[in-house]
Structure formats: structure tokens, C-alpha cells
Amino acid sequence: MAWRGCVTIMKWTKTEFTTSKNITSRSTRLNPYNQQRCGFRRDAKRPDTKKGNVTKETRASPSEAGTPGPPPPPKVPRPTLFKPLMFTVGFTGCSFGAAAILQYETLKSRVQSAKDEAESEKFLEGSQDMAYWHDWWNQLTDFQRQLILLMSMVDDFWSSLTEGQRTVTGIIAVNAVVLCCWRIPSMQRSMIKYFTSNPASKTRCIPMVLSSFSHYSIIHMMANMYVLWTFSSGIVSLLGREQFLAVYLSAGVISTMVSYMCKTATGRLYPTLGASGAVMAVLAAVCAKVPEAKLGIIFLPMVTFTAGNALKALVAIDTAGLILGWRLFDHAAHLGGALFGVWYVAYGHKLIWRKREPLVKLWHDIRSPGAGRSRPGGGPGISGADGGGGPRPQ
């Protein structure tokens, strides 16, 4: 019994030890701390992947799977310049035609005003003496007297200017007004649309004219207007006021057209503005017509050079800027204006301005319908002195 009891105790102890061992192993498997350790160990066995690798794998996975990537940006087509070219030709022709008609009307008004002044002088001669004007002056108030004196001073200053300076005064005033419009925030969108020239813009023709009167920087406008004021007397004395206006406006459009062509050819489509192209045409015309004239620099009066050498230097600088891709100025517009000015004084004056007579005659016939009937060999209604139908000398 004792052995059996011992055996029984041993069996019970062995059975209890086995049971406790199984319970311990189960509890070990069910212990959350051990699960965390096991999970931590499993995570530790995984290979470390860096964020850069994950990003690369993620980006590379679509191409590996054969999925197409994002489409490339569409290519901007080069703008066509047919409409600006036709506008340039039409505007240039209309400018010279309008200048010829304006010259005719100006000469006609000058002749008529001269006749009226002569008649008025004859009528007033001896009719009123100095006592009449003395009494009239004493009847005026002090404000009216000061106003009359101011107007007389302005009239004296205006009379002291040359015809060229009086002509460019209006151009300078228009440029100043446009410069002030650039400072108005509500007009920025309209100013960019109509007063900057860009071949990629939807509006390309009207800005070819308006951009020649547009400056955003005060220094830019002052430099251009100073050069225009300096050469205005020479160019107007060579061409006349009406022909100068036609050359100036045409040069602005032609220089912008040359700028359009260079921008389209190089693919650099950016907006530009300024009267530099038209001013370069005026400068080049004077320098080509009078190459021996002496010029100087405003800040260096002791440095002088001939007009021909100045023109060659400016053309060389703009050519280098166009080839090297300088973007400080619109060198293509400068070259276009300079070449047009040289061409006009050499050949354009003979080809365009001297052939304006048919247009002027047509305008004269339209303005004075009865004047054409007095010419020899005229149409119906002309009768000789004897009542016949032969022509009568004018």
C-alpha cells in the first residue's frame, strides 16, 4: 500500500507536473506580453525599407505594370502672321494716303487764311486808333488781364518752337497720357491687351499701333521722347510735317511686325511695348540723310561723333543683341525701325511720296466737283466762247 501510495503519489505528481506544464505552455501562448514580443520579433525580421525606396517603387510600379504615365504638355502652335502682315501693308498705305490729303488741306487752309488776314488788315486799317484799345484794356478786371498775359506768354513760347518741335509735342502728350493710364489698377487688363504687342495674343493688329505710344517706365519714355525731340527739327525740315507723321506711324507698325517675325521664329513669345522702333526710324533717317552731322551725349558733351558712325554703332549693338538673345530691349524692333528709316530716305520717298499726285487729284475732284469742269478737255457741260462744244482754255 505504501508503495502503491508512493506510486500513486508519483503518478499524481507526474500527472500534475504534466498538466501544469501544458497549462504553462498555453498560458505562455496566450500571454499578451509574449504576443507583443513575438510580434516585435517578427517585425524585426522584416527588411527595412526607406521612404525613398518606397517612393521609387511606388512610382516605378505603374511603368512596370505597363500603365501609361501622365500625358506630356501640349505644344503651343506658332502663331500665323498673315493678318498682322496685311494690317502692316494696309496701315502703311493708309498713313501715306492720309498724309497726302492732310498736306493738301493744310496748304488750302493756309492760302485761305492768308487772304482773310489781308482783307481784315485792310478793313481795320485806320478804323480804330490806340485810344480804343486803351479804353478796352482799362475795362478789364485784374484776373482777365493776368489771363491774357499768360496766354500771350504761352503763344510766344509756342511761336519760338520749330515746326518739328510743335509736331512732336502732341506725340509726347499722348505718350504721357498712356503712361498715366498704366498707373490705374482697373485699366491694367485693357492696357496689357491693347497697349502691348505679343504675337501669341488674340489681339495682334491694334496693339501694333497703340504699343508705339505705350511706356510703362518713366525713364524709358523720357529717353525715347528726348531723342524724338532732338531729331524732330531735322526730320520735319527734310520731309515736312505730314510726311513725318506718316513715316513715324508706319515705322511703329513695321518695327512691331519685324519683332513678331523674330519672336515667332525663335519661339520667344513675350509682350513688348515702347516707341523705340519709331524713334529709331527717325534717328536713322536723319543720320542716313546727313551722315556728316556732329552728335554728342547729353551727359558727356565733350564727346562728339558723326551721325553716320552713331547709326553704325546702334545697328551693330542691336544686331549683337538679336543674335545673342539679349532681352533687355526689343532689338528686332530697333533694327526694323532703323532699316525702314534708311530705306525710306534712300528709296521710299521716290517710290511712295512722289507718286501721290493721282490721289490728291482724286481728292480735289471729290472736294470740289465743279473744279474739274474748268480743265481743258473736260467732260460735258464745257462750251466754248461761241457756244460750241469744243474745249475752252482754262
Secondary structure, 3 states (H helix, E strand, C coil): CHHHHHHHHHHHHHHHHHHHHHHHHHHHHHCHHHHHHHHHHHHHHCCCCCHHHHHHHHHHHHHHHCCCCCCCCCCCCCCCCHHHHHHHHHHHHHHHHHHHHHHHHHHHHHHHHHHHHHHHHHHHCCCCCHHHHHHHHHCCCHHHHHHHHHHHHHHHHHHHCCHHHHHHHHHHHHHHHHHHHCCCHHHHHHHHHHCCECCCCCCCCHHHHHHHHCCCCHHHHHHHHHHHHHHHHHHHHHHCHHHHHHHHHHHHHHHHHHHHHHHHHHCCCCCECCCHHHHHHHHHHHHHHCCCCEEECCCCCCCEEEHHHHHHHHHHHHHHHHHHCCCCCCHHHHHHHHHHHHHHHHHHHHHCHHHCHHHHHHHHHHHCCCHHHHCCCCCCCCCCCCCCCCCCCC
